[in-house]
């Protein structure tokens, strides 16, 4: 626990009883016999029960709709859970509805830019109770016929009050990699090449999340994007240690940037690759207004996106396409964004305050924490300090900028002070949260060739040093 933990609402919420039954117990994924293409098309979706929601985030008192398809039809129940620590269980059950009637919903035709937008009937509407705390929530759907196949929909409840920390989920990136129903991510353009990195392809939030299987195949990722793979360890650890946390969606930085005014520290977690230009501008503005920022993430702010309204019902910012690579992400992050690279966090200056009470020395390494994508090449920002640097192994190396590939395989962790006494820290790795905790249901990260070693005490201490300093030095009351 840190010194502010005792009385804040998030800490009090986590004293309530949790459950491990938020996890999927019975799963089945389609294995179409007629698809003779990339093997990742198989065992990707669960057409027996799957769905999506009308919003990525909302406030208490607002309403969210759930669109559910069942094939064959039948009845189902919904259990709602808030993710957190909860005695080490990982979540608390918030309510149950049902049984509700479910039936097969139509597969949307592919339209302009390979876009698939579902126009499914509403199965259930939830008005978020006023007493539901801000958090990452999952709705677990369970068929009422044996064996009771299950799936998820994920959403965020935002905070109406001010909090010390604001933790963002990286749902734009989840959706970019979402292949539902078969080969329909932003990385596929219909050509034989299974991995397209150009423009002119669009994806929609109006569809279920398929099982995420680019570098990690986990059944719990079905319906939850990358959250349970890369981000839940951060949520679990923050709430275990009593930090006062609010949560938001990527899209809130574009559609509701006032969320950045309610906290002292903004946290980017995991794989935070896809941002709009407005998201970057609003975050820079908040930094200059006194917000501290911690990038416990990798490959962040890499692709600039163009957002579009739904062609189904006009809902704002429901689809997006890639526009171009950011060229100025380092003006905020302090480093450039790169793709695959694996290695160790190697300390360059053990006298820096982020290493207080860790027992680490310059040259020591924290093994396996860099991956699967990273940050490097420090920017010229007054006061910026490199606190870690190491040469990486790319394995299936991607050349992501000009110059010899080996010059781009240097990881840098950095920190710099801001004019109002706030700070920006950048760990420069998707896998930083892997060193913080290993919640129920979590599978330790493994990339194309690299992998992590589980919880590391120095990672925990460095993280608490950074967050505590950012809270204490914040110019925001």
Buried (B, 14 or more C-beta within 10 A) or exposed (E): EBEBBEEBBBBBBBEEEBBBEBBBEEBBBBEBEEBEEBEBBBBBBBBBBBBBBBBBBBBBEEEBBBBBBBBEEBBBBBBBBBBBBBBEBBBBBBEEBBEBEBEEBEEBEEEEBBBBBBEBEEBBEBEBEEEBBBBBBBBBBBBBEEEEBBBBBBBBBBBEEBBBBBBBBBBBBBBBBBBBBBBBBBBBBEEEEEEBBEBEBBBBBBBBBBBBBBBBBBBBBBBBBBBBBBBBBBBBBBBBBBBBBBBBBBBBBBBBBEBBBBBBBBBBBBBBBBBBBEBBBBBBEBBEBBBBBBBBBBBBBBBBBBBBEBBBEEBEBBBBBBBEBBEBBBBBBBBBBBBBBBBBBBBBEBEBEBBBEBEBEEEBBBEBBBBBBBBBBBBEBEEBBBBBBBEBBBBEBEEBBEEEEEEBBBBBBBBBBBEBBBBBBBBBBBBBBBBBBBBBBBBBBBBBBBBBBEBBEBBBBBBBBBBBBBBEBBBBE
